[in-house]
Amino acid sequence: MQALGAEFGMLQGAGGATISESSSRSSLYMTTLFSSAVALALVAQASRFGEAFFIFALAVFPVVFFLGITTYYRLLETGVEDVIYARAISRIRDFFSEIEPADSAFFHASGVDQIGLRNLGMWRLRWQQFLSAAATVAIVNSVVGGVFFAFAVAYVTTPAPCVSIGVGAAGALVLAVVLLTHQWRTWMRIAAALPMKT
């Protein structure tokens, strides 16, 4: 019992660490993105949207995009880790409920985890994936990638503004679909690999 109690505490601490890391990584990415946008605005004001502005933008956006991709993947990993910790905690709670069947309802009521949500049908709704931290970063970073595409086209070919905007929007849409599809498939693999909660 002492070993189970120690394991329970360790799992709770590890689960809290995944949430803390997700928050700090998301904050780092968003802070970097907003700082880059402010710097870009200052350069635009100083250069009057001249060549220096485009060079600065084409240098900054790939760095921010790379940070966004690495942040997305790590947030997806921490989300998976959090589910695994929640399942292990649920198994310990199930064991505790078997020791004292009269009070088992207290343990089962708190033993809901993300994979267990499949029993409620929530995992059948694809829009649920937009609620994760990884999806938030994926969408924002897709827009960053689309803006980079628009700037690159505008700098290289100097087309009409609507052409650059169209290329950027199409690029952002493709990136968003790719990242969200990757997230969905990852979560479905995790859901299939972990046993259903009984």
matplotlib code that plots the C-alpha trace (Angstrom):
import matplotlib.pyplot as plt

x = [0.0, 2.9, 4.4, 1.0, 0.7, 4.2, 3.4, 0.2, 2.0, 4.7, 2.1, 0.2, 3.5, 4.5, 1.0, 1.4, 4.8, 3.3, 0.7, 3.4, 5.7, 2.8, 2.0, 5.6, 6.3, 3.1, 3.9, 7.5, 6.1, 3.4, 5.8, 8.4, 5.7, 4.3, 7.8, 8.6, 5.4, 6.3, 9.8, 8.4, 6.1, 9.0, 11.1, 8.1, 7.7, 11.4, 11.9, 8.4, 7.9, 11.0, 13.5, 14.8, 11.3, 11.0, 14.5, 13.8, 10.5, 11.9, 14.6, 12.3, 9.4, 11.3, 12.7, 9.3, 7.8, 10.5, 9.9, 6.2, 6.7, 8.9, 6.4, 3.5, 5.3, 6.3, 2.8, 1.5, 4.0, 3.1, -0.6, 0.1, 2.2, -0.6, -3.1, -0.7, -0.3, -4.1, -4.6, -2.0, -3.7, -7.1, -5.7, -4.6, -8.0, -9.7, -7.5, -8.4, -12.1, -11.7, -10.2, -13.3, -16.3, -18.7, -16.9, -15.9, -18.2, -15.9, -12.9, -14.8, -16.3, -12.9, -11.3, -12.3, -9.5, -9.2, -9.3, -12.2, -14.1, -14.5, -17.2, -19.2, -18.8, -16.7, -13.7, -16.0, -16.2, -13.4, -13.8, -12.7, -9.1, -9.2, -9.4, -5.8, -2.8, -1.0, -3.9, -3.8, -0.1, -0.6, -3.3, -1.3, 1.9, 0.1, -0.9, 2.8, 3.8, 1.2, 2.4, 5.9, 4.7, 2.9, 6.0, 8.2, 5.9, 5.6, 9.3, 10.3, 7.6, 6.0, 2.5, -0.8, -1.6, -4.5, -2.1, 0.2, -2.7, -4.2, -0.9, -0.5, -4.1, -3.6, -0.3, -1.8, -4.8, -2.5, -0.3, -3.3, -4.8, -1.5, -0.8, -4.4, -4.5, -1.3, -2.6, -5.9, -4.1, -1.7, -4.5, -6.4, -3.3, -3.0, -6.7, -6.4, -3.2, -4.6, -7.4, -10.8, -11.7, -14.2]
y = [0.0, 2.4, 1.6, 2.4, 5.6, 6.7, 5.8, 7.7, 10.8, 10.4, 10.1, 13.2, 15.1, 14.0, 14.9, 18.4, 18.7, 18.1, 20.8, 23.2, 22.5, 22.9, 26.3, 27.5, 26.3, 27.9, 31.2, 31.1, 30.7, 33.4, 35.8, 35.3, 35.7, 38.9, 40.3, 39.6, 41.3, 44.4, 44.4, 44.0, 46.9, 49.1, 48.1, 48.8, 52.2, 53.0, 51.6, 52.6, 49.1, 49.1, 46.3, 46.3, 45.4, 42.4, 41.2, 41.5, 39.7, 36.9, 36.4, 36.5, 34.4, 31.1, 31.3, 31.9, 29.1, 26.7, 27.5, 26.9, 23.5, 22.3, 23.8, 22.0, 18.6, 19.0, 20.0, 16.9, 14.8, 16.3, 15.7, 12.1, 11.8, 13.3, 10.8, 7.9, 9.3, 9.7, 6.0, 4.8, 6.9, 5.4, 1.9, 2.7, 4.2, 1.1, -1.0, 1.3, 0.9, -2.9, -2.8, -1.0, -1.8, 0.1, 3.4, 2.5, 5.2, 7.9, 6.5, 5.8, 9.3, 10.9, 8.3, 10.0, 10.6, 11.7, 8.2, 7.4, 10.2, 7.9, 6.1, 9.4, 9.8, 12.9, 11.5, 10.9, 14.6, 15.9, 19.5, 18.4, 18.4, 22.2, 22.4, 21.2, 23.4, 21.7, 22.6, 26.3, 26.5, 24.6, 27.1, 30.2, 28.8, 27.9, 31.6, 32.5, 30.1, 31.6, 35.1, 34.0, 32.6, 35.8, 37.9, 35.6, 35.8, 39.6, 40.1, 37.8, 38.5, 41.7, 40.6, 42.2, 42.3, 39.8, 37.2, 37.4, 37.2, 34.3, 32.4, 33.1, 32.0, 28.8, 28.1, 28.7, 26.4, 23.6, 23.8, 23.8, 20.8, 18.9, 19.6, 19.0, 15.7, 14.7, 15.5, 13.6, 10.5, 10.6, 10.8, 8.0, 5.8, 6.5, 5.8, 2.5, 1.5, 2.2, -0.1, 1.2, 2.3, -0.1]
z = [0.0, 0.8, -2.6, -4.3, -2.4, -3.4, -7.0, -6.9, -5.6, -8.3, -11.1, -9.8, -9.7, -13.2, -14.5, -13.0, -14.6, -18.1, -17.5, -16.3, -19.2, -21.7, -20.2, -20.2, -23.8, -25.0, -23.3, -24.7, -28.3, -28.0, -26.3, -29.1, -31.8, -30.3, -29.8, -33.4, -34.5, -32.5, -34.0, -37.5, -36.9, -35.8, -38.8, -41.1, -39.7, -40.0, -43.5, -44.8, -46.0, -48.0, -48.8, -45.2, -44.0, -46.3, -45.5, -41.8, -42.1, -44.2, -41.6, -38.5, -39.7, -40.3, -36.8, -35.3, -37.4, -36.4, -32.7, -33.3, -34.9, -32.0, -29.5, -31.3, -31.2, -27.5, -26.5, -28.3, -26.4, -23.1, -23.8, -24.5, -21.4, -19.3, -20.6, -19.8, -16.2, -15.9, -16.9, -14.4, -11.7, -12.7, -12.3, -8.7, -7.9, -9.3, -6.9, -4.0, -4.8, -4.7, -1.2, 0.1, -2.2, 0.0, -0.9, -4.4, -5.9, -4.6, -6.5, -9.8, -9.8, -9.9, -12.2, -15.5, -17.9, -21.5, -23.0, -20.7, -22.5, -25.4, -23.4, -23.4, -27.1, -26.8, -28.7, -31.7, -32.3, -34.4, -33.3, -29.8, -31.0, -31.3, -27.5, -26.9, -26.4, -29.3, -31.7, -30.6, -31.4, -34.6, -35.9, -34.9, -36.4, -39.6, -39.9, -39.3, -42.1, -44.4, -43.7, -44.5, -47.9, -48.6, -47.8, -49.9, -52.9, -52.6, -52.3, -55.2, -57.8, -56.6, -57.7, -56.9, -53.2, -53.6, -55.1, -52.1, -49.7, -51.6, -51.5, -47.8, -47.0, -49.0, -47.3, -43.9, -44.6, -45.9, -42.8, -40.5, -42.1, -42.0, -38.4, -37.2, -39.2, -37.6, -34.1, -34.7, -36.0, -33.0, -30.5, -32.2, -32.1, -28.4, -27.9, -29.7, -27.8, -24.3, -23.0, -22.6, -19.0, -17.5]

ax = plt.figure().add_subplot(projection="3d")
ax.plot(x, y, z, "-o")
ax.set_aspect("equal")
plt.show()
